[in-house]
Amino acid sequence: MRLDNLIARLMKTRLSRGLGTLFAFFALAGCATPPGASTSASDAPLSTKNAQAGSFGPQAFGSAPASDAATKGTPLADAKPLSDDGSGVSDFHQTGRASWYGRAFHGRLTANGERFDMHSLTAAHRTLPLGSYVRVTNPATSLSVVVRINDRGPYARGRIIDLSMAAASALHMRHAGTARVEIEGLTQQEARAEMNQTLASN
């Protein structure tokens, strides 16, 4: 093979490799930042909703795979404004499996815009209005706790509510990770009365 032909082939190979590397770099850079995302260092922390959707949900133990709705990006129920008396949820009843989330999500933004506090009596639910109150009862122990819905979830199949760590502790289900529970909707007046009674008894 002539020397000039050999040099020409080497140049073509190096040029194609260089262009391929450059293309791969730009493709990866485009994937790393979603459209419209801010790159400033002062961005707010991930919300618990985003963190849940990005993982298999906030369950403390034995997480099941994310539900079809979560993995396909199907939006959960939009948050509805809560009326003063909260009467829209007073006739709500649901039975199913509860899980809880805590330290990994502590301080992150919840669906209603406040910071998740694992020590507060709050919960995530798919459809209940944000700001509504429910009584969650563990039939196995006959223990109940009143929680305020401030987040969306759970994102795992077979779960109906994600409780804060404090609420899970009140129901004695922290170590088990999940428990079968009954949920009853409350008006704000009923919730206040129950919480005042709990504070008085403590």
N, C-alpha and C positions, 0 to 999 in steps of 0.2 A: 504494500500500500504506500502511496506517495505521502510524503511528509505534510504537504499542504492539505490533503484530504483528511489525514489523521487529526491535524489541528482544527479543521473545520468541524469534524464530528465531536471532538472534545468540547469545543465552544458551544455547540448546540445542546449537548447534554448538560453542561453547567448552567446555561441560560434557562433551560426548561426546569431544572431543579430549583434554581433561584426564584423563578416566577411561581412555581408550585408552593415553595415555602412562604413567599410573600402573600399569596392568595389564602393559604391556610391561616396565616397570622390575622389577616383582616376578617376572615370568616369567624374565627374564634373570638376576636375582639367584639364583633357585632353580636355574638351570642351572649357575651358576658354582661352586657348592659341592655335591659329591655327598653323599648321605645318610650321616650318621655321620662325615663328615670333620672333622678338627680344624682350627681356624683359627689355632692358636697359632703364634708365630714360631719356636718351637723344634722344629718338625716335622722328622723325619729326611729326608734327601735322597731323591729318587726312587730306586727300585730299578732295576737295569739291566733287569729283567724288564718293569717298567712303561714304562720309557723305550723299550725295544725294541718293545713292543706298540703304543705310541703313534706310532711312526715306521715305517719300512720295515725295521727291523732295524739292527744295529750295523755292517754291512759298511762297510769303508773305501772301497771303490770299486765302482761299477756295481751298486748295490743293485737287486735285483728287487723287484716288489711283494710285500707281505706275503702269506703263504699263507692259504688259505681258513680253516684252523683258527685262525690268529691273528686274522684280521679278524672272525670270528664269535664270538670270545671262548671258543672251545673250550679247556678246560684241557689243558695238556700233562701228561705223566706226573707223578704225585705223587712227591716225594722219598722214597726208601726208606732206612731206616737201613743203614749199611754194616757188615758183619760184620768182625771183627778181621782175618781173613786176606784179605778182599776177593775171595773165591773166586767170588762170584756173577758177576763180569765177566771172569774169566780166559779164558773161551772166547768172548768177544765179538769179532766181526770185522765191519767195515763199510768200504765204499769209496764215495767220493763227493767232493763239492766242499766245501772249507773256506773260510771267510772269517775276518776278524779285527776286533776292536774295541779301541779305545784311549782317547785323550784325552777324547773326549766323554763317556765313561762312568766315567772314573777317579774313585775315591772314592765312587761310588754303591753302594748295597746290592745284593749278589747274592742269588740264590735261597736260599742257605744262611745268609744273615744277615751275612756278612762284607763288608767293603768291597772293591770291585773295584780291583785293583792291576794296571795295564797292564804293569808290569815283572816280575810274577810269572808262573810257568809254569802258567796255569790255562786253563779252557775252559768253554764252555756247550754242553750237549747236551740233546736233548729227553727221552730216556728213561733214560740211564745213572744209577745212584744217585749222589747228591751225595756227594762225598768219595772216589769211586772214581778210580783212575788208569788212564790209557791211553797207549799209545805211538802217536804220530801220525807217519807217514812220508810224505815227498814223493817219490814214485817218480821224478819228473823229475830230482831232484838226489841221490837216495839219502840225504837227510838225515832224521834222526828226532829227536823230542823227546818227553819224558814230561811229561804235564800232568795236573793234578788237576781233576776236574769240580766246579765250585762254583756253576754258574749254569744257567739254562734258556734254550734257544734252539737254533739260530737261528730267526728268525721270517720268513725269506725263502725262497721256493720254490727248490728245487734245492740247498740247502745242508744239510750234515749236522752240522757242528760250527763253532762260532765260537771262535777262538783269541784269547788275549791278544796284545797287540802283541809282547811278548817271545817268545812261542812262534812267532808268524808270522816274526819276525826270524830265529829259529833255523832255520826251514825255508826261508829265503830267498824268502818269498812276500809280504813287506810291499809292495813296489812294484807287484807284479801285482795285489794286492788279494784274489785268490782263487787256489786251486790244487786240483788233484785229489789226494786223500790216501787213505791206508789207515789205519784205526784198529784197534788190537789192545788188548783188555782185559788188564790186569795185576793180579796180587795185590799187596798192599801190600809184601810182602817183595821181589818182583821190582822194583817201582817204586823202593824204597829202594836196592836193589843197583845199579840203572841210574843213579840220581841220584848215588850215591856215586862210581861210576865216572866219571861226567861231571865231578864236582867234582875228582876226582883228576887227570884228564887236563888240566884247565884250570889 
